[in-house]
Amino acid sequence: MDGLPQTMELEQAPASREAVWQRTLKAPIDCVGVGVHSGARVQMTIHPAGPDSGIVFHRTDLDRTLPARFDNVVDTRLCTVLGVPGDPTLRVGTVEHLMAALAAKGIDNALVTLDGPEVPILDGSAAPILFLLDCAGAVEQAVPRRGIEILQPVRVSDGAAFAELRPNRFGPCGLGMAMSIDFAAAAIGRQAYELQLSEASFRHELAGARTFAMAEEVEQLRAMGLARGGSLDNALVVEGARVLNPGGLRMEGEFVRHKLLDAVGDLALAGQPLHGRFVAHRSGHALNNKLLRALFADRSAWRPLPAPPALAAA
């Protein structure tokens, strides 16, 4: 059972797949914040985009563009970084919380402009980004949404850690997710969580969960040029059995919920909604990206979903 609690092995029939159109934002929305690793002040604007555009990042300071795709991931140390191999100037870091919120809101097409190297960390969760998207609103586009159905299990591992995509027993009905973690720090320990991904489940169960770090690692990270913008205002910091943030945790299991939030964003780099089950133990950005690369390297493990019949006949 790979160390997962038995409850995480249970699968119930999710709601049937509904015919849906692609969606984009109704209006642009922007914010200003600090990059958690770069420490740079960054202005971000999320713009509407045309059908079949996908999610695209544009560095306005460089006038260069990067599609949000798994095969554009160049670094997974502590966050997911998009870029071009061999070109260290073109980078967009910490995309996972934004990608997760866009995926949960069902936004298929958007142009994200940034005047710096990293998506603002805001409060360390996806809740502020979800608020921005709520304010912008969404509009349907006259093109059917596509999807990717998992046909065979695909698994990647690193020691005891693993991540796996499995078929849904009930056909293409969205993405079920289960995650367990195990940390030496007593404040975290062993935690597990599962859900069927939807806008409502993401909003109420994952969006507010913040990123976290161990106190003893913070100075090491800064010596590596990371975590320059990190603080107790945008990350949970743990020291042994203590959570150092004055307000403590926002919710039970905040640590494992944040790991699931990250996985939602990392898997959104597939470019289309996944239909299957994601099951992982101690997985992070590196394994999540490795999983997508393994999936798309095995053409027998997946198939593109055509336009739903109700839309194809419209």
N, C-alpha and C positions, 0 to 999 in steps of 0.2 A: 504493500500500500504506500510505499515511498515516504513513509513518515507522516502522511496526511491523516487528520482525524477522519473517522469513518463517515461522519456526516458530510464531509466534502466529497465523498464518492457517490452520494445519492444524486440522481438526476430526475427531475420532474419535467413533464411536458411544458415548455414555455408557450406563451401566446403565439398564435399563428402569425406568419409573416404577412404584413400588410403591404399592399401596393402603395408606394410613395414616390413622390417626385423629388428630384434634387432640390437643395435649398441653399440660399445664400443670405447674407445680411440685408436687412431693409435699408440701413443707413450706416455710414462709417461711424466708428467709435474709437476714441483714443485715450491714452493714459501716459503718465510719466512715472518711472520708477528706477530702481537700482538693480543692476545685475548681481546676483548673489556671489558669483565667482569673480567676475571682472571688477566689480565695484563701480562700474561706469554708470552714469546717469543716462537713461535711454528713454526716448519717446517712441511709443508704439501706437500705430493706427491699424485697425482691422477694417478693411474695405470690402464691399460687395465685389463679386467676380462672376463672370459668365459661366454658363453650363459647361461641364466637363473640364473646368480649369483646375480643379483640385485645390489644395491649400498650397500657396506659394509665398515664400518670404522674399522681401526685397530690401537690401541694405542701401538706404538712401545716401549714406555717407560714401559708399563705394560705387553706387549706381550699378549694382549687380544683383542677380536673382538666383534663388535656390528653391526648387520644388521640395515640398515636404514628403520625402520618400525614404524608405528604409535603406535603399542602396546609396543614399547621400549621407548616411551617418558615418562620421569620421572619428568620433571620440565618445566613449561611454563612461568616463571616469566621473562618477557622482552626478552626472546629468547627461542628457542626450544632445549631441552637438552635430549639426548639419554642416557640410562643407565640401570642398573639392580636394581630393588627395594631392599632396605636393604644393598646395597653395594655402599657406597658413593665414593669409590676410582675409580670405573669404570664409567666415565662420558665422553661424547663428547658434548660440548655445541656450541650454535650458528650455527647450521647446516643448517638453513633455506635458507640463500643466496646461498650456494653451491648447495643445493638440487634444488633450483629454476633454477639455471643456467644449471645444468645437465638435468633437465626435459625439459627446453626450447630447449636445443640442441638435445634432443632426445637420450640422453645417457642412455641406460637401465642397463648397467653392468659396474661397476668400483669398484676398491679397493682404498680407501682413507686412507693413512697412516699419522698419526700425532704423534709427540713426546711430546705432551702436552694435556691439557684437553679441548681445544676449537679450533674451526676452526678460522684461522686468520680473523680479521674484515676487513683488507685492508682499502679501503676508505669509508666503511660503506654501499656500494651498491654491486650489483652483477656484475657490469661492469668489474672489474679486473679479476674476475673468468671466465667470458665469454671470455675475452681476452686469458687467459690461455688455455681454452678449444679450442679456435680457433687455437692457436699455436700447440696444441697437435694433432689436427685433429681427425676425426672420421672414423670408418670403420664398414661396415655392417657385420653381422654374419648370418650364414646359419640357423637361427631359427626365425620363425615368431614372431613378437611382439604381445603380448597379451594386453588385456584391460579390463576395468570394465565399464559396461553400467549402468547408473542410471535408474531404472524402476519406482520408486515412490519417491515423495518428502520426504526428511529427514531434520528435523530442530532442532536446539538446540538454547537455549537463556539464557541470563543472564541479567535480567531487560530489558532495552530497546535494548540492544545489541542482535544480533542474527546472525546465519550463517545457510545457507540452501543449499542443493544439490537438483536439480530438473532434471527431464528427459529432454532431447532434444526433441522437437516436431518432429524433422526431422530425428530421429534415431541416431546411434552412430557416431557423426561427431565432435569429439573433445570436448574441454571444453570452454564454454563461462563463463565470469567472470564479476561480477558487485559488486562494493564496495562503500559505503558511510561512512563518518566519521563526527564527530561533537565534536570539542574541544572548551573549554572556551577561550583558548589563541587566541587573535585576529589575530595573524600571521597565524593561521591555520583555525579556524572557521569550517564551514561546506563545505565539498568537496565530489565530487562523480566522479567515473570513471568506464568505462566498456570497455571490449575488448573481442575478440575471441583469445584465447591463441594460439600462434604459435611462431616459432623461431623469425620471423621478428617482430611481435608485441611486444614480450618480449624485444628484442634487442633495438628497437627504442622507446618504450613507458614506459618500466618499469626498465630495467637493471640499469640505471644510478641514480635512485632515492635512496637517502641515508636514513639510520635509523635516528631517531630523539628523542629528550628528552627535557623536560622543565628545564630551568635553576634552578628553585627552588627544583627540584627533584634530581639533580646531587649529592649534598652532602649527601642526604638521601640514595641514592643508594650506595655510597661509604662506608657509615657507615654499610650497610648491606653486604658488601663484594662484591658488584657489581660495574660495570663501572670503574674498576681500570685502564683499558687500553683505556678508552674513551677520546676523545679530539675533538677539532674543525676540526681536519684533518680526522676524521672518523665518525662524526655524526653531524647532524644539531641540534643546540641548540636554543631554543625559549624562549624569555622573553616577555610576553605580546604581543605587536604588533610587536616586533623586532625579526629578525633572527640574532643571534650574529655572525655567520660565516662571515668573511670579504668578501667573494665572493657572499654572498646571496644564493638564490636558483638556481638550475641548470635548472629547468623547471617549468612551471605552474602546480600546483597540485602535487608537489613533495611528499607531505605528504601522500595523498591518494594513489598515485602510489606506494609508498614504502609499504603501507599496503597490496596492491594487490601482490607485489613482495613476501612479507612474506607468503601470502596465497598460492601462487604457490609452494613455498618450503614446506610448511606444508602439503599441499595436495599431494605432491609427495611422502610422506611417506606412501601412500596407496600401494606403491610397483609396481603399473602398471598405465598407463595413464587412467584417468577418462574421461568418455564420458557423458556429461550432462551440467548443468548450475549451477554455484556457485553464490549465491546472499547473500550479507552480509551487515550488518550495525553495525559499531563500533566493528567489530570482531578483535580478536587478536590470539596469539598462542594458548591460552587455549581453546577458542571456536573452533578454526580450528581443534585441536586434538580431542576435544569432538565430533565434527561432524563426523570425520572418525570412531571413536569408535561406535557412534550411527548407522552409515551406516552399518558397518560390523556386528553389533549385530542383524540387521534385514535382514534376508536372502531373504525376499520378495522384498527388496528395490533395489536390484542390481543383475546383472548376469555377469559371466565371458564371455568375448567375445572370440569366437574360432578363430583359424587362419583364416584370410581373404580368401575367396574362390580362389582368383587368386594365392595365395601362396600354399594353401592346394592342389591345382591341379598341382602345378609345379613339 
